[in-house]
């Protein structure tokens, strides 16, 4: 797998991307974290199948952190959603 150093479909910097994601609605940020976790778990499965056990373990651990962040963002969303006006 080739790992690019930037998101080709995004013209801004990594810092701008982080800010843009961070400024999204909290439930959308939670979904984003979930997708990142899922992608890392996919990579972990592939690495485990290739015998890269240590790398797979690190990827799984990182994915779990994204899932924890997702859950916390959903908690934040549940606190705030009654104050958010739908667009």
ROLUMVO-93912 format. One record per atom (N, C-alpha, C): atom name; residue in three letters; x, y, z. Coordinates in steps of 0.1 Angstrom, whole numbers. Each point is the difference from the previous one (the first is absolute). Layout:
// ROLUMVO-93912
+----+-----+-------+-------+-------+
:  a :   r :     u :     v :     w :
+----+-----+-------+-------+-------+
: CA : ALA :     X :     Y :     Z :
...
+----+-----+-------+-------+-------+
//
This chain:
// ROLUMVO-93912
+----+-----+-------+-------+-------+
:  a :   r :     u :     v :     w :
+----+-----+-------+-------+-------+
:  N : UNK :     8 :   -12 :     0 :
: CA : UNK :    -8 :    12 :     0 :
:  C : UNK :     9 :    12 :     0 :
:  N : UNK :    -4 :    10 :    -9 :
: CA : UNK :     8 :    12 :     0 :
:  C : UNK :    -7 :    10 :     9 :
:  N : UNK :     8 :     7 :     8 :
: CA : UNK :    -5 :     9 :    10 :
:  C : UNK :     4 :    14 :    -4 :
:  N : UNK :    -9 :     8 :    -6 :
: CA : UNK :     3 :    14 :    -4 :
:  C : UNK :     2 :     9 :    12 :
:  N : UNK :     6 :    11 :    -2 :
: CA : UNK :     3 :     9 :    11 :
:  C : UNK :   -10 :    12 :     0 :
:  N : UNK :   -10 :     0 :    -9 :
: CA : UNK :   -10 :    10 :     0 :
:  C : UNK :   -13 :    -6 :    -6 :
:  N : UNK :   -11 :     6 :     3 :
: CA : UNK :   -13 :    -4 :    -6 :
:  C : UNK :    -1 :     6 :   -14 :
:  N : UNK :     1 :    -8 :   -10 :
: CA : UNK :     0 :     6 :   -14 :
:  C : UNK :   -12 :     7 :    -4 :
:  N : UNK :   -12 :    -3 :     6 :
: CA : UNK :   -12 :     6 :    -3 :
:  C : UNK :    -3 :    13 :     8 :
:  N : UNK :    10 :     4 :     8 :
: CA : UNK :    -1 :    12 :     9 :
:  C : UNK :    11 :     9 :    -4 :
:  N : UNK :    -3 :    13 :    -3 :
: CA : UNK :    11 :     9 :    -4 :
:  C : UNK :     6 :     7 :    12 :
:  N : UNK :    -5 :    -1 :    12 :
: CA : UNK :     6 :     7 :    11 :
:  C : UNK :    11 :    -8 :     6 :
:  N : UNK :     6 :     6 :    11 :
: CA : UNK :    11 :    -6 :     7 :
:  C : UNK :    -6 :   -11 :    10 :
:  N : UNK :     8 :    -8 :     6 :
: CA : UNK :    -4 :    -9 :    10 :
:  C : UNK :    -6 :     7 :    12 :
:  N : UNK :     6 :    11 :     3 :
: CA : UNK :    -5 :     8 :    12 :
:  C : UNK :   -14 :     6 :    -4 :
:  N : UNK :    -2 :     5 :   -12 :
: CA : UNK :   -13 :     5 :    -4 :
:  C : UNK :   -10 :   -11 :     0 :
:  N : UNK :     4 :   -12 :    -5 :
: CA : UNK :    -9 :   -11 :     0 :
:  C : UNK :    -5 :    -4 :    15 :
:  N : UNK :    10 :     0 :     9 :
: CA : UNK :    -4 :    -3 :    14 :
:  C : UNK :   -10 :    10 :     5 :
:  N : UNK :     3 :    13 :    -3 :
: CA : UNK :    -9 :    10 :     5 :
:  C : UNK :   -14 :    -1 :    -6 :
:  N : UNK :     0 :    -3 :   -13 :
: CA : UNK :   -13 :    -1 :    -7 :
:  C : UNK :    -8 :   -12 :     6 :
:  N : UNK :     7 :   -11 :     2 :
: CA : UNK :    -7 :   -12 :     6 :
:  C : UNK :    -5 :     4 :    15 :
:  N : UNK :     9 :     6 :     7 :
: CA : UNK :    -3 :     4 :    14 :
:  C : UNK :   -12 :     9 :     1 :
:  N : UNK :    -2 :     8 :   -10 :
: CA : UNK :   -11 :    10 :     0 :
:  C : UNK :   -13 :    -6 :    -5 :
:  N : UNK :     0 :   -12 :    -4 :
: CA : UNK :   -12 :    -6 :    -5 :
:  C : UNK :    -9 :    -3 :    12 :
:  N : UNK :   -13 :    -3 :    -2 :
: CA : UNK :    -9 :    -3 :    10 :
:  C : UNK :     5 :   -12 :     8 :
:  N : UNK :    -2 :    -1 :    13 :
: CA : UNK :     6 :   -10 :     8 :
:  C : UNK :    -4 :   -15 :    -4 :
:  N : UNK :   -12 :    -2 :    -5 :
: CA : UNK :    -4 :   -13 :    -4 :
:  C : UNK :     7 :    -4 :   -13 :
:  N : UNK :     3 :    10 :    -9 :
: CA : UNK :     8 :    -3 :   -12 :
:  C : UNK :    14 :    -3 :     3 :
:  N : UNK :     6 :     7 :    10 :
: CA : UNK :    14 :    -3 :     5 :
:  C : UNK :     0 :   -14 :     5 :
:  N : UNK :   -10 :    -4 :     8 :
: CA : UNK :    -1 :   -14 :     5 :
:  C : UNK :     0 :   -10 :   -11 :
:  N : UNK :    -8 :     2 :   -10 :
: CA : UNK :     0 :    -9 :   -12 :
:  C : UNK :    14 :     0 :    -7 :
:  N : UNK :     6 :    11 :    -1 :
: CA : UNK :    13 :     0 :    -6 :
:  C : UNK :    10 :    -8 :     8 :
:  N : UNK :     0 :     1 :    13 :
: CA : UNK :     9 :    -8 :     9 :
:  C : UNK :    -3 :   -15 :    -2 :
:  N : UNK :   -13 :    -3 :    -2 :
: CA : UNK :    -4 :   -14 :    -2 :
:  C : UNK :     6 :    -5 :   -13 :
:  N : UNK :    -1 :     7 :   -10 :
: CA : UNK :     6 :    -4 :   -13 :
:  C : UNK :    15 :    -2 :     1 :
:  N : UNK :     6 :     9 :     7 :
: CA : UNK :    15 :    -1 :     2 :
:  C : UNK :     3 :   -13 :     7 :
:  N : UNK :    -7 :    -3 :    11 :
: CA : UNK :     2 :   -12 :     7 :
:  C : UNK :    -2 :   -12 :    -8 :
:  N : UNK :   -11 :     0 :    -8 :
: CA : UNK :    -3 :   -11 :    -9 :
:  C : UNK :    11 :    -3 :   -10 :
:  N : UNK :     5 :    11 :    -6 :
: CA : UNK :    11 :    -1 :    -9 :
:  C : UNK :    13 :    -6 :     6 :
:  N : UNK :     3 :     5 :    12 :
: CA : UNK :    12 :    -5 :     7 :
:  C : UNK :    -2 :   -15 :     3 :
:  N : UNK :   -12 :    -4 :     4 :
: CA : UNK :    -3 :   -14 :     3 :
:  C : UNK :     2 :    -9 :   -13 :
:  N : UNK :    -4 :     5 :   -11 :
: CA : UNK :     2 :    -7 :   -13 :
:  C : UNK :    15 :    -1 :    -2 :
:  N : UNK :     7 :    10 :     2 :
: CA : UNK :    15 :    -1 :    -2 :
:  C : UNK :     6 :   -10 :     9 :
:  N : UNK :    -5 :     0 :    13 :
: CA : UNK :     5 :    -9 :    10 :
:  C : UNK :    -2 :   -14 :    -4 :
:  N : UNK :   -12 :    -3 :    -5 :
: CA : UNK :    -3 :   -14 :    -5 :
:  C : UNK :     9 :    -4 :   -11 :
:  N : UNK :     2 :     9 :    -9 :
: CA : UNK :     9 :    -3 :   -12 :
:  C : UNK :    15 :    -3 :     5 :
:  N : UNK :     4 :     9 :     9 :
: CA : UNK :    14 :    -2 :     6 :
:  C : UNK :     1 :   -13 :     8 :
:  N : UNK :   -10 :    -3 :     7 :
: CA : UNK :     0 :   -12 :     8 :
:  C : UNK :     1 :   -12 :    -9 :
:  N : UNK :    -8 :     0 :   -11 :
: CA : UNK :     0 :   -11 :   -10 :
:  C : UNK :    14 :    -1 :    -7 :
:  N : UNK :     7 :    11 :    -1 :
: CA : UNK :    14 :    -1 :    -5 :
:  C : UNK :    10 :    -3 :    10 :
:  N : UNK :    -4 :    -2 :    13 :
: CA : UNK :    10 :    -4 :    10 :
:  C : UNK :     6 :    12 :     7 :
:  N : UNK :    -5 :    12 :    -2 :
: CA : UNK :     5 :    12 :     6 :
:  C : UNK :    -8 :     2 :    13 :
:  N : UNK :     3 :    -9 :    10 :
: CA : UNK :    -8 :     0 :    12 :
:  C : UNK :     1 :    13 :     8 :
:  N : UNK :    12 :     4 :     2 :
: CA : UNK :     3 :    12 :     8 :
:  C : UNK :    -7 :    13 :    -6 :
:  N : UNK :     1 :     1 :   -13 :
: CA : UNK :    -6 :    11 :    -7 :
:  C : UNK :   -16 :    -1 :     1 :
:  N : UNK :    -5 :   -12 :    -2 :
: CA : UNK :   -14 :    -2 :     1 :
:  C : UNK :    -5 :     4 :    14 :
:  N : UNK :     7 :    -4 :    10 :
: CA : UNK :    -4 :     3 :    14 :
:  C : UNK :     0 :    15 :     3 :
:  N : UNK :    10 :     7 :    -6 :
: CA : UNK :     0 :    15 :     2 :
:  C : UNK :   -12 :     6 :    -8 :
:  N : UNK :    -3 :    -5 :   -11 :
: CA : UNK :   -11 :     6 :    -8 :
:  C : UNK :   -13 :    -3 :     7 :
:  N : UNK :    -2 :   -12 :     5 :
: CA : UNK :   -12 :    -3 :     8 :
:  C : UNK :    -2 :     9 :    12 :
:  N : UNK :    11 :     2 :     7 :
: CA : UNK :     0 :     9 :    12 :
:  C : UNK :    -4 :    14 :    -4 :
:  N : UNK :     6 :     5 :   -11 :
: CA : UNK :    -3 :    13 :    -4 :
:  C : UNK :   -15 :     1 :    -5 :
:  N : UNK :    -5 :   -10 :    -7 :
: CA : UNK :   -14 :     0 :    -4 :
:  C : UNK :    -9 :     1 :    12 :
:  N : UNK :     4 :    -8 :    11 :
: CA : UNK :    -9 :     1 :    12 :
:  C : UNK :     0 :    14 :     6 :
:  N : UNK :    11 :     7 :    -1 :
: CA : UNK :     0 :    14 :     5 :
:  C : UNK :    -9 :     9 :    -9 :
:  N : UNK :    -1 :    -3 :   -13 :
: CA : UNK :    -9 :     8 :    -8 :
:  C : UNK :   -15 :    -4 :     4 :
:  N : UNK :    -2 :   -12 :     3 :
: CA : UNK :   -14 :    -4 :     4 :
:  C : UNK :    -3 :     6 :    13 :
:  N : UNK :     9 :     1 :     9 :
: CA : UNK :    -2 :     7 :    13 :
:  C : UNK :    -3 :    15 :    -2 :
:  N : UNK :     7 :     6 :    -9 :
: CA : UNK :    -2 :    14 :    -3 :
:  C : UNK :   -13 :     2 :    -7 :
:  N : UNK :    -4 :   -10 :    -9 :
: CA : UNK :   -14 :     1 :    -6 :
:  C : UNK :   -10 :     0 :    11 :
:  N : UNK :     1 :    -9 :    10 :
: CA : UNK :   -10 :    -1 :    10 :
:  C : UNK :    -1 :    13 :     8 :
:  N : UNK :    11 :     6 :     3 :
: CA : UNK :     0 :    12 :     8 :
:  C : UNK :    -6 :    12 :    -9 :
:  N : UNK :     3 :     0 :   -13 :
: CA : UNK :    -6 :    10 :    -8 :
:  C : UNK :   -15 :    -2 :    -1 :
:  N : UNK :    -5 :   -12 :     0 :
: CA : UNK :   -15 :    -2 :     0 :
:  C : UNK :    -5 :     5 :    13 :
:  N : UNK :     7 :    -2 :    11 :
: CA : UNK :    -5 :     5 :    13 :
:  C : UNK :    -1 :    15 :     0 :
:  N : UNK :    10 :     6 :    -6 :
: CA : UNK :     0 :    15 :    -2 :
:  C : UNK :   -11 :     4 :    -9 :
:  N : UNK :    -2 :    -7 :   -10 :
: CA : UNK :   -12 :     3 :    -9 :
:  C : UNK :   -13 :     0 :     7 :
:  N : UNK :    -2 :   -11 :     8 :
: CA : UNK :   -12 :    -1 :     8 :
:  C : UNK :    -2 :    11 :     9 :
:  N : UNK :    10 :     6 :     6 :
: CA : UNK :    -1 :    11 :     9 :
:  C : UNK :    -4 :    13 :    -8 :
:  N : UNK :     5 :     1 :   -12 :
: CA : UNK :    -1 :    13 :    -8 :
:  C : UNK :   -11 :     0 :   -10 :
:  N : UNK :    -5 :   -12 :    -4 :
: CA : UNK :    -9 :     0 :   -12 :
:  C : UNK :   -13 :     8 :     2 :
:  N : UNK :    -5 :     1 :    12 :
: CA : UNK :   -12 :     7 :     2 :
:  C : UNK :     2 :    15 :    -2 :
:  N : UNK :    12 :     5 :     0 :
: CA : UNK :     3 :    14 :    -2 :
:  C : UNK :     4 :     3 :   -15 :
:  N : UNK :     1 :   -10 :    -8 :
: CA : UNK :     4 :     1 :   -14 :
:  C : UNK :   -12 :     2 :    -9 :
:  N : UNK :     0 :    10 :    -8 :
: CA : UNK :   -11 :     2 :   -10 :
:  C : UNK :     4 :    -7 :   -13 :
:  N : UNK :   -10 :    -8 :    -5 :
: CA : UNK :     3 :    -7 :   -12 :
:  C : UNK :     0 :    10 :   -12 :
:  N : UNK :     9 :    -3 :    -9 :
: CA : UNK :     2 :     9 :   -12 :
:  C : UNK :    -9 :    -4 :   -11 :
+----+-----+-------+-------+-------+
//
